[in-house]
Amino acid sequence: MPGLLAVLPPRKAARGREQDRLIVYLALTGTAVFSTTEYFELASTAATGFYQTQGAITAALRSATESINQVLLQRNMKSSGLGQYALGWLSMLVLRDTNLTLLLTGPMHAYILNSNEARHIYEPALSGKGLGLSQNATHYFTQAQLQPHDRLLISGRIPSSWASTLSTPEQSTLEGTRRKLTVETQEDLHALLMQTTTGNGALNILKSSAEISAASPASLNLPQTIETESTPQPALAEPVFESSVAPSPTTPREFPSSIPRAKTREESIPQLQDEPVSKPKIEQSKMVVPPEIQKPVEPSESTKKAAQVMVRSIRASRRANESIGQGLQKFLPRLLPDSGTGESFIMSPAYMFVISVIVPLIIVTMASVVYFRFGRSAQFEESIIKARAAREQANIITDPTSQRDAWESVLIYIESAEEYRVTDETTALRVDAEQKRDQLLGISRLQFTPAFSNGLGIQISRMAASETDLFMLDALSGSVMRATLTSRGLQIDAAFNCKPDAYGSYQVGAMVDILTLPLSNSINATLLGVDAAGNLLYCAPGQVAQAIPLPLPITNWGRVTAMTLDAGNLYVLDSQSSALWVYVGLGGAFVDSPYFFFGGQIPALQDAIDIAVSGDDLYILHADGHISLCSYSRIQSVPTRCQDPAPLINPFPAYQDTDLFGTAHITQMMFSAPPDPSILLLDADSRSVFRIAPRTMELQNQLKSVTGASNPISSGVAGSMTYGPNHVLYIAIDDNVYFGQNEP
């Protein structure tokens, strides 16, 4: 199958990669066409980047992801004028003994199936939209322990008919699972099915049963097929792969209608061969990277001219040095004592060498002084004059879109001028241009401050805040870290214990969402967490956490995705089952069976990633960034109704040519604190927050960090946000947290 690659560690793997077996599964969406060869080149790029990166597994996976992201990004930039683009949905699995580390990029689904568990891994808010969109690749990490006969399924799109099979733990064979899944749907499938067995750590790619009679795994003609000895070593798990679509080594693969493709190969964008990629050649248990052999490239005319100028300059410099040396040889004797004796003066070779070095340095220094004094000054003056002219033009333009562009031009010229010199005038021009542009775009700037001096070493997926505490959920371990406000700022509470574990007779898994509890609750807890199976975990500083499972809904749990509190009631989203359940609270406890929020109209919730509630209004955030608005009806004859999608209104005319919400990567949603609550939407890519008016769904403003040297926020993708009751906004980027106050 195109995009599938299984690799054993090469002999010259980087330190830390010697025991890592890598599986790459790449699916490309968009309008561009890719051949099977190009798929293999991209997957090989990731494998090469992984095995050349030493250190932690996560660092190597990030490096591999970035390598594909850069190729797709450059290709998309070249083809932007042709209306063609490609997005990469990537899954990479690393097996070290029986430990599995999984990276997902793009809205990919992963299932781990065995007789005891049907674990669904799907975090589109953290895994992003895919590769090739921006310089920073988004990704989601998780880990698991594999046992013999565990099955793993990876796919970018899960048919609805698979819900019952994938949510029910059972023991089955690889072929049995494959047959059941293919029988349950008539859709074209693009998925990867694996099973672990007791073996020696080999990776085997199989064809479907109908094809095995015609070709054994050894004759599949797939570069990633690996054969090793069959000596059993129970300590290692041996994944077996199977695809319901036969691989095609010579022609492009036909993709499902859900993945748009371009019409013809001739219309596609420049090929990947423009930037050669090292290709691992896998043979037995090693991967060899052959060197690329390229034909000599004829230099361009501009290159030839530049070379000619350089040669002429070198020759002129030599002639000047010779002339200077001869002149000094005639002139210096006249300055020396006894110069009138008639004795000839001959400089030693060492002396001539010193002069030949010093004189050019003096000339270069003088030329540099002249340039920095007059050349850079001229460059600065030219840029500042253009900035003044652009400002004058911006002040007389009435069209908001053109006015926005004019102020952007002012900032570009100021940036160019400040490369040479920063003056009071450039600073004043920059401040004025930024304020005028931000006013047109509805942007409010906050001064953010780093919450901690160093990174926390965790992947923050959710946060919750009280007036004195900040809680951070680690997506990798599913545990919660607490920081408390002191006179010295936020300090980590190393004694806080809120993590997946066995509590009494209840087993709590990795938590998927957290929220703070009111001070007055019957369990005396400050934080409430929930795992994917509906187990609540009550945590408090200095206390042992307490687990209490939620009463089962009538349909049982598919997979809990998110939860929120409103008026003491707990709202729990089960996106896999397309359900939202409401538990009436009693002092922070939820012991009664829930009621179903929806009536006759139930919106599609399989891609729902977050919820927010205010009174009878429910807001549902979907993975593609759109929002559903549902109003609960308390009248029996009037069903609960939903508006899906609920249109987000942008009242700022400067966006007439820009779809602000369509280009944003919205990953989380919550209500701000009273007295003027607004819906807050986190745009992960721009590290900003949209404030939306409830009911009208109109944009009020955008909250962004200040620009320039005062901005402490590093580049990267925002993983989470939260808003405290004391009106403090927190944003997590990678493993750092920043907080902003004095919201406008």
ZAKE-464754 format. One record per residue (C-alpha): x, y, z; residue in three letters. Coordinates in steps of 0.2 Angstrom, whole numbers, plus 5000, padded with zeros to 4 digits. Last residue first. Layout:
XYZALA/...
This chain:
495452245136PRO/496152095146GLU/497252155160ASN/498151995162GLN/499151875152GLY/499851705156PHE/501151595148TYR/501451415149VAL/502851305142ASN/502951125137ASP/502451145119ASP/501451315119ILE/500251325133ALA/499151485135ILE/498351555151TYR/497151695152LEU/496951785169VAL/495251855173HIS/495251815191ASN/494051665188PRO/495451595177GLY/495351565158TYR/496151415150THR/497151375135MET/497951225126SER/499151155114GLY/499751325106ALA/500851285090VAL/502551355090GLY/503551515089SER/504051575106SER/503051685117ILE/504051815127PRO/503351965117ASN/504152125123SER/505552115110ALA/504352145096GLY/502452115096THR/501152105110VAL/500251945113SER/498551915105LYS/496751925110LEU/495551935096GLN/494052045096ASN/492152035098GLN/491751915084LEU/489851885083GLU/489051715087MET/487451805091THR/486951685104ARG/488551705114PRO/489751845109ALA/491351775103ILE/493151815109ARG/494451735098PHE/496051685106VAL/497851685098SER/499351575096ARG/499251595077SER/499251405074ASP/498251355089ALA/496751465087ASP/495951445104LEU/494051495104LEU/493351595119LEU/491551615121ILE/491151765131SER/490551795149PRO/490351975154ASP/490151965173PRO/490751835173PRO/492251715168ALA/492651665150SER/491751525143PHE/492651385134MET/493251315117MET/494751215111GLN/495551175094THR/495251315082ILE/496451305067HIS/496051475058ALA/495951485040THR/494051465039GLY/493751575054PHE/494651725046LEU/494051705028ASP/494951845020THR/494451965006ASP/493252075016GLN/494252055032TYR/494552245034ALA/492652255036PRO/492652195054PHE/490952125059PRO/491551935058ASN/490051825061ILE/490251645065LEU/488851545057PRO/488151395068ALA/488451245058PRO/487351155063ASP/485951245072GLN/485251125084CYS/483451095091ARG/482851015107THR/481050955104PRO/479551055108VAL/478050955114SER/478950915130GLN/479451095134ILE/481051105143ARG/481951125126SER/483851125126TYR/484551245113SER/485951175102CYS/487351275093LEU/488551185082SER/490251255079ILE/491451235065HIS/493351215067GLY/493651055057ASP/493850955072ALA/492051005079HIS/491651125093LEU/489951095101ILE/489051245110TYR/487551205121LEU/486351335126ASP/485051295140ASP/486051385153GLY/487851415147SER/488751265141VAL/490451235132ALA/490951075122ILE/492551005114ASP/493150885101ILE/491650835091ALA/492150735075ASP/490950585078GLN/489650715084LEU/488450725070ALA/486950825076PRO/485450745085ILE/483750815081GLN/482350715089GLY/482850765107GLY/484550795112PHE/485250805130PHE/485050625135PHE/484850605154TYR/486050545166PRO/485850415180SER/486050475197ASP/487750475207VAL/488550635201PHE/489450715216ALA/490050895217GLY/488750945230GLY/487350855221LEU/487550865202GLY/486350825189VAL/487250725176TYR/486950775157VAL/487450655143TRP/487950705126LEU/487950565112ALA/488650535095SER/489350365101SER/491150405097GLN/490950585102SER/490450545120ASP/490250715127LEU/489950735146VAL/488950885154TYR/489050895173LEU/487750995182ASN/488251115196GLY/487551265187ALA/488651225172ASP/490151105172LEU/491051035157THR/491650875149MET/492650815134ALA/493050655124THR/492250505133VAL/492350355122ARG/490950235117GLY/490150225134TRP/488650125138ASN/487050155128THR/485950175143ILE/487150285151PRO/488250215164LEU/488350295181PRO/489950395182LEU/491450295190PRO/492050365207ILE/493950375210ALA/494750475225GLN/496450555225ALA/497450545241VAL/497550715249GLN/498950845251GLY/498250955237PRO/496550895230ALA/496050765217CYS/494350685212TYR/494550565198LEU/492950525188LEU/492850365177ASN/491950385161GLY/492850255150ALA/493950395141ALA/494550455158ASP/493850605168VAL/494650725179GLY/493950835193LEU/495050965203LEU/494851055219THR/494150915230ALA/493250925246ASN/492150775242ILE/490550865247SER/490851015237ASN/491051195242SER/492651275234LEU/491851245217PRO/492751115206LEU/494151145193THR/494051055177LEU/494950915168ILE/494950815152ASP/495650655143VAL/496250565159MET/497350415156ALA/496550265164GLY/495650255181VAL/495550075189GLN/494250055202TYR/494249935217SER/495250045228GLY/496050175217TYR/497050095204ALA/498050215194ASP/498050355181PRO/498650515189LYS/498250655202CYS/499550665215ASN/500150835220PHE/501850825230ALA/502850905217ALA/501851065218ASP/502551175205ILE/502751355209GLN/501851505201LEU/502451675206GLY/503651725220ARG/502351775232SER/501451615228THR/500251545216LEU/500051355215THR/500651245201ALA/499851075199ARG/500250935186MET/498950815180VAL/499150635173SER/498650565156GLY/500450505153SER/500750575135LEU/499350715135ALA/499950785151ASP/498550885159LEU/498951055167MET/498151125183PHE/498451305188LEU/498051355206ASP/497651515216THR/496151595208GLU/495651435200SER/496351365183ALA/496051225172ALA/497251165158MET/497151035144ARG/498350955131SER/500050995139ILE/501450885132GLN/502650875147ILE/504450925150GLY/503951075161LEU/504951195151GLY/506051325161ASN/505751485170SER/503951455173PHE/502351555171ALA/503151655156PRO/502351825155THR/501051885142PHE/500752075139GLN/499052065130LEU/498652145113ARG/496852175107SER/496552135089ILE/494952195080GLY/495752195063LEU/495552375059LEU/496052425077GLN/497552305075ASP/498152395059ARG/497952565067LYS/498852515083GLN/500252425073GLU/500552575062ALA/500652695076ASP/501852585086VAL/502952555071ARG/503052735066LEU/503452785084ALA/504852655085THR/505552705068THR/505552895073GLU/506452855090ASP/507752765081THR/508252585077VAL/509652575064ARG/510152465049TYR/508852315051GLU/507752445058GLU/507452515041ALA/506852355034SER/505652325048GLU/504952495046ILE/504652465027TYR/503752305031ILE/502752395045LEU/502252535033VAL/501652405020SER/500552325033GLU/499752495037TRP/499452505018ALA/498652335017ASP/497452375031ARG/496952535023GLN/496652445007SER/495452325016THR/494652465026PRO/494252575010ASP/494452755016THR/496252785011ILE/496952955017ILE/497952905033ASN/498552745024ALA/499352845010GLN/500252965022GLU/500852805032ARG/501452725015ALA/502452885011ALA/503252895028ARG/503752705027ALA/504552735010LYS/505552875016ILE/506152765031ILE/506652635019SER/507652745008GLU/508452835023GLU/509052665030PHE/509752605014GLN/510752775012ALA/511352765030SER/511952585027ARG/512952645012GLY/513652805020PHE/514352765037ARG/514252575036PHE/514852575018TYR/516352705021VAL/516852605037VAL/516852445027SER/517852515013ALA/519152585025MET/519252415034THR/519352325017VAL/520852435012ILE/521752415029ILE/521552225028LEU/522152225010PRO/523752315016VAL/524052205031ILE/524152045022VAL/525352095008SER/526352195020ILE/526652045031VAL/527151935016PHE/528352065010MET/529152065027TYR/529251875027ALA/530051885010PRO/531352005015SER/531452185009MET/532952234999ILE/533652415001PHE/535052464990SER/536552544997GLU/536852724991GLY/537352785007THR/535852905007GLY/534652795015SER/535852785030ASP/534252785042PRO/532652725034LEU/531252835027LEU/532052845010ARG/532252655010PRO/530352645012LEU/529852724996PHE/530552614983LYS/530052444991GLN/528452524996LEU/528052564978GLY/528452384973GLN/527352314986GLY/525952434982ILE/526052384964SER/526052194968GLU/524652214980ASN/523652314967ALA/523952184953ARG/523452044965ARG/521852134969SER/521452174951ALA/521651984947ARG/520451934962ILE/519252064956SER/519252004938ARG/518951824944VAL/517551884955MET/516751974940VAL/516851824929GLN/516151714943ALA/514651834945ALA/514351824926LYS/514451634925LYS/513151624940THR/511951754931SER/512051644915GLU/511651494924SER/512851354929PRO/512651184919GLU/512251054932VAL/513250894933PRO/512250734933LYS/511650674949GLN/512050504958ILE/511150494975GLU/512050404988PRO/511250234994PRO/510450235012VAL/510650055018VAL/509349985030MET/509749825040LYS/508849675046SER/508649575030GLN/508749705017GLU/507949875018ILE/508550005006LYS/508250175014PRO/507950315002LYS/508850475004SER/507850614997VAL/508250714981PRO/507450894981GLU/506750924963ASP/506450734963GLN/504850774973LEU/503950824958GLN/503451004953PRO/501551024954ILE/500250914946SER/499350964930GLU/500150834919GLU/499650694931ARG/497850734927THR/496250764937LYS/496850814954ALA/496350714969ARG/495050744983PRO/495150614998ILE/493350585003SER/493050504986SER/494150364991PRO/495950354983PHE/496450264967GLU/498350224968ARG/499550294956PRO/500350164945THR/501950064946THR/502149974963PRO/500249944965SER/499849884982PRO/498249774984ALA/496949864995VAL/496249765010SER/497949805019SER/498849685031GLU/500249715043PHE/500949595056VAL/501749655072PRO/503049545080GLU/503149575099ALA/504849545107LEU/505149465124ALA/504549295118PRO/506049275107GLN/505649135094PRO/506949095081THR/506049135064SER/507549205055GLU/507249375046THR/506149435031GLU/505749615028ILE/504549685015THR/504749875015GLN/505349884997PRO/503749794991LEU/504049664977ASN/502749554985LEU/503749404983SER/504349365001ALA/502549395007PRO/501949254996SER/501149284980ALA/499749204970ALA/498949104985SER/499149244996ILE/498149354985GLU/496349304991ALA/497049305009SER/497449495009SER/499249535007LYS/500549535021LEU/501849645028ILE/503049565040ASN/504049665054LEU/505249555063ALA/505449565082GLY/505949385085ASN/504249315088GLY/502649315099THR/501249395089THR/500649575087THR/499249615075GLN/499149755063MET/497749835052LEU/498149995041LEU/496750085033ALA/496250165017HIS/494550085013LEU/493350114999ASP/491550105007GLU/490449945006GLN/490549925025THR/490249785038GLU/491049645027VAL/492749735026THR/492749755045LEU/492249575049LYS/493549505036ARG/494949605043ARG/494549565061THR/494449375057GLY/496049385046GLU/497049465061LEU/496349345073THR/495049385087SER/494949415106GLN/493549535111GLU/493349715117PRO/491849805110THR/492049985103SER/492949945087LEU/491649815081THR/490149915086SER/490750075078ALA/491349995062TRP/489750045053SER/490150225055SER/491550215043PRO/493250275051ILE/494250395041ARG/496050435043GLY/496450255048SER/497550155060ILE/497049995067LEU/498049895080LEU/497749715086ARG/498449635101ASP/498849455099HIS/500349455110PRO/500449595122GLN/500849785118LEU/501149915131GLN/500550085126ALA/501150265123GLN/500450425116THR/501050575106PHE/500050705096TYR/500750815082HIS/500750985075THR/502051035062ALA/502751215063ASN/503251295046GLN/501451295040SER/500151195030LEU/501151055023GLY/500750925036LEU/499050895043GLY/497550975051LYS/498150965069GLY/498650825080SER/498150915096LEU/496350965093ALA/496250805082PRO/496450695097GLU/495950515092TYR/496550365101ILE/495150235103HIS/495550095116ARG/494549935114ALA/495149835130GLU/495049675138ASN/495049545124SER/496249655113ASN/496049805102LEU/497149965101ILE/496350085089TYR/497050235081ALA/496150375072HIS/497050515061MET/496450695061PRO/498150765056GLY/499850705064THR/499850555075LEU/501350495084LEU/501350325093LEU/502550245105THR/502350065108LEU/503349965121ASN/503449775119THR/505349775114ASP/505549945107ARG/504149975094LEU/503950145086VAL/502350195077LEU/502250335065MET/500550405059SER/500450545046LEU/499050635037TRP/499950745025GLY/499150885016LEU/499350924997ALA/499051074987TYR/498551124969GLN/497651284965GLY/499051324951LEU/499651484960GLY/499951394976SER/501051264967SER/502751314973LYS/502151354990MET/501351184991ASN/502951094986ARG/503951194999GLN/502651145013LEU/502550965007LEU/504450945008VAL/504551045025GLN/503250945033ASN/504050775028ILE/505650815037SER/504750895051GLU/503850735055THR/505450635055ALA/506250765067SER/504750755079ARG/504850565079LEU/506650575084ALA/506350695098ALA/504850585104THR/506050435104ILE/507250525115ALA/509050555110GLY/509850535093GLN/509150585076THR/509850495061GLN/508650345063TYR/507050465063PHE/507650575048GLY/507950425037THR/506350345041ALA/505350515038ALA/506250535021THR/505850355017SER/504050385019ALA/504150535008LEU/505150444995GLU/503950294996PHE/502450404992TYR/503350484978GLU/503650314970THR/501850264972THR/501350424962SER/500650574970PHE/499250684963VAL/498850854970ALA/497150914975THR/497150874993GLY/497450725004THR/499050625007LEU/499050465018ALA/500650415027LEU/500950265038TYR/502750245044VAL/503250095055ILE/504850105064LEU/505749975075ARG/506850045088ASP/508249945097GLN/509750045090GLU/508850215089ARG/509650285106GLY/511250335098ARG/511050365079ALA/510850215068ALA/512350145059LYS/511849965057ARG/510050005052PRO/508549985064PRO/507149885056LEU/505949975045VAL/504149965040ALA/503450085027LEU/501750115021LEU/501350275010GLY/500750174995PRO/500050005000MET/
